Amino acid sequence: MIMTLPAPFSLTTARRSELDSCLRKRNLPASVAMRMRIVLMLDEGASYHDIQEKLDTTAPTISLWKKRYRLEGMVGLATIHPGQAAKKLTTQLRARILAKTYSRRRTDPRTGRCEKWLR
């Protein structure tokens, strides 16, 4: 059985400077910054073991972001969650909201005003 070594990971000067400049931004999420550091350390020739120790991460994490960066570039390092679709305020939903709101109100017997708005 012949084992082959993985292709060395190397960045162009432009890509490296792009990662470096992004890392200097103050509003960069920590998770994205860590992914960029992983890519930069791989480019420097650091071993998985070195990266694991320095960044307190795991080999599968390093492998994941290396692969994503190779396939998608900077976009691959971003956190993209589809999120939940916005609910539309339909007539039925509006009616349910109003029904719950009015069912919880109590009137003050002295003034006849809604208790909810007295506080």
N, C-alpha and C positions, 0 to 999 in steps of 0.2 A: 504494500500500500504506500503510495507516494503522497506525502503531505505538501501542499503548496502554501507558501506564506501569502498573506493578504497584500494587496498592492499598497505601497506606501501612500500615506495621506499627505497631500501637499496643496497649499493654496497659492494662488497668484498674488503678486504684490498688491494689486488693486483690491482683491477680496480680503486680504489680511488687513489692509488699512481701513476698509469698510467695517470690519468687525471691531477693530480697535476704536474707531470713532464712535460706533454705537455703544460700546462699553463705557465710554466717558459720559454718556448722557445720564442725567440725574433721575429722569422719570422712567427709566428702563426697569421692568419688573425683574425681581431677583431670579426668578426661574429662567427667564430668557437670558439673563446675564451669565448664569451658570452654564447654559447650553453653549453660549458663545465661547466661554472659557475652555470648555471641553474641546471644541473644534480648534481653538488656538493652540492648546497644549498638544493635541494630536499633530498639528502642523509642525510644532517644535520638536517632534519626535519622542514625546513622553510616552512611556508605556502605560497600559491600562492600570497596572498596579500603582504607578506614581500618581495618575489622575484620581484613582479611587481614594488614595490617602490624602492628597492635597485638597480635593473638593468634597470629600466625604460622600461619595456616590458609589454606585455598583457598576459592574462590567456590562450588564444588560442595558443600563441607562446610557452608558458611553456608546455602546454599539448602536442603540436606537438613534441618538442624535447625530452620530457620524453618518449613518445611512440616510437619515432625513436631509442632512445638509448636502450630501452628495447628490441626492435626487432632486431636491427643490431649492437649494441655495438658502439665502436668508429667510425666505418665506417658510421654509421647512422648520425653522427654529421657533416660529411664533406659536403661541397657544391659540388655537382656533376651536371654539366650542359653538356648535350650532344654536344652542340656547333653546328656549321654549317659544313657540309661536305666540304672538300677541292675541289675546282674546278680544273679539269684537263685542261691543255692547249691543246685544240684540234686545228686542222688546221683552222677550222672556227673561233674560238676565236682569234687565232693568227692573222688571216687575218683582223678581225674587229679592233684589237688593232693597227695594222700597218696602216690600212686605216685612222683611226682617227688621228694617229700621223702625218702622211704625209700630211693630209688635213689641218692641223693647221700651218704648217711651211710656212714661207714666205722668199723669198730670197732677199738679199740686192742687189739692182740694180747696185751699184758701184763695189761690189766685186763678186757677184754671189754666195756668201756663204749664208747658212741658217741663218736667223735672230735669230732663237732659240738658236743657239750655239754662238752667238756673245756676249752675256751678261755674 
